Amino acid sequence: MSEAIFWGGVVYALGFGLFVKRRRVLDTPTAKALSAAIGRAELCGTAHGDPAEPSIVTDTLCAYWEAELYRRVPNGKGGKSMKRIALANARCGHFWLADASGRVPVLVEGAHWWLDRPLKLRNRGGTQLPERARRWVFAASGREWEDGTFKLVERRLEEGGAVYVLGTLSTVADVLRPAPQARDQRPRSVPGAIAKGFFDMFFKPAPPGGAMGEAIARMRSGADAAELAQARRELPAWLQSSERVAVWKGTRRDPFLIANCAENRLAQRLARWGLGTMAFGTLLILLGVWKLFD
């Protein structure tokens, strides 16, 4: 049962990491959009898309949205369970955070989203979907919404809705500066590879958003002059002003969290998830130790 001890340690470490993020959320003072200092910054305000995009399930205008499609499938034990078969999200690349002082762009690549109060729909009782959502369900499952046992979960950062951001505030010049060549990040052991896979499974950030995110990635990759010139032409004008600042993931592995709730609510959610994960990890460790000496 050494596997139980190992996995218990991995799960416990992930839960402890959530408590570290909670501490960062509570310890970082909230700043104004136009007066925040360069470095780690905590901002609160309203979210505004550029432009706003309708969500796939409810057609609600959003600065960002994501949706998951689940289907009831056999679980190999004589029963059935819900399995996620598709994931869709807005390819927005950025949104603007506005408060009383002004507004600042937030580059969403690499962010960990904590979107509260998701909408959950099941294909029971004649629940109707917009045509766009029905096409997505059919493309993902090969069946119409009414023909199978489905569940849809939609999370939204609504246009003009409250938003909390904890990230790195940098000048645009720093955002676009080629990154130094990092050391090889590949795991050097089997436990390291398993731990990385487990982390990516449950806490992997949202993928880059659209052409702008890809252009920024090419600018930071230190490509040749022709490719850099092409990438710069694909950037919006506001992202080429040297005086502009933006919130992004940064280079120091600091937390980059975006939530549609208040700071205290986010801290409560991090504490709840962290405590539950650490408790489960502890249970696995104790089970492994008990079996080891049994």
QUILIN-V301419 format. One record per pair of residues at least 4 apart in sequence whose ideal C-beta (glycine too) atoms are under 7 Angstrom apart, sorted by the first residue. I is the first residue (numbers start at 1). J is the second residue. Records with the same first field share a line. If there is no record, write none. Layout:
# QUILIN-V301419
I->J  J
This chain:
# QUILIN-V301419
1->5  287  288  291  292
2->6  288
3->7
4->8  284  287  288  291
5->9  285  288  289
6->10  191
7->11  284
8->12  281  282  284  285  288
9->13  281  285
10->14  195  198
11->15  277  280  281  284
12->16  278  281  282
13->17
14->199  277
15->19  274  277  278  281
16->20  278
17->21
18->22  270  273  274  277
19->23  274
20->24
21->25  255  257  270
22->26  267  270  271  274
23->27
24->28  166  255
25->166  263  266  267  270
26->267
28->40  42  166
29->42
30->42  44
31->35  36  37  41  42  43
32->36  99  101
33->43  45  97  98  99  101  102  103  104
34->101  102
35->101
36->41  43  169
38->169  170
39->168  169
40->168  254
41->167  169  247
42->166
43->97  104  165  247
44->99  164  263
45->97  98  99  163
46->98  160  161  162  163
47->63  95  97  157  161  163
48->63  95  96  98  159  160
49->53  62  63  92  95  159
50->94  95  96
52->61  62  63  159
53->62  90  92
54->59  60  61
55->59  60  62  65  154  156
56->65  67  88  132  133  136
57->67  119  121  129  133  152  154
58->119  154
59->130
60->156  158
61->159
62->90  156  157  158  159
63->92  95  157  159
64->90  92  95  108  157
65->89  90  154  155  156  157
66->88  89  113  155
67->88  152  153  154
68->84  87  153
69->84  85  86  137  140  150  152
70->82  83  84  85  150  151
71->83  85  141  148  149  150
72->80  81  82  149
73->80  83
74->80
75->79  80  81
82->151
85->140  141
86->140
88->136
89->206
91->209  210
92->108  209  210
93->108  209  210  212  213
94->105  106  107  108  212
95->106  108
96->103  105
97->103  104  106  163  165
98->103
104->245  246  247
105->246
106->165  247
107->175  246  248
108->206  209  258
109->208  209  213  249
110->205  249  256
111->205  206  249  256  258
112->203  205  256  257
113->206  258
114->257  259  266  269
115->155  156  157  260
116->259  260  261  265
118->153  154  155
119->154
120->151  153
121->127  152
122->127  150  151
123->127  145  146  149  150
129->133  134  145
131->135
132->136
133->137
134->138  145
135->139
136->140
137->141  145  150
138->142  143  144
141->148
143->147  148
145->150
157->161  163  260
161->260
162->260  261
163->258  260
164->259  261  262  263  266
165->247  258
166->255  257
167->247  248  249  250  256
168->247  248  249  250  254
169->245  247
170->174  175  245  246  248  250
171->242  245
172->176  239  241  242  244  246
173->177  242
175->216  246  248
176->216  219  220
178->220  221  222
179->220  251
187->192  193  196
188->192
190->194
191->195
192->196
193->197
194->198
195->199
196->200
197->201
198->202
199->203
200->204
208->213  214  217
209->213
211->215  234
212->216  235  236
213->217
214->218
215->219  231  234  235
216->220
217->221
218->223  227  231
219->228  231  232
223->227  228
224->228
225->229
226->230
227->231
228->232
229->233
230->234
232->240
235->239  240
238->244
239->244
249->256
250->254  256
259->266
261->265  266
263->267
264->268
265->269
266->270
267->271
268->272
269->273
270->274
271->275
272->276
273->277
274->278
275->279
276->280
277->281
278->282
279->283
280->284
281->285
282->286
283->287
284->288
285->289
286->290
287->291
288->292
289->293
290->294
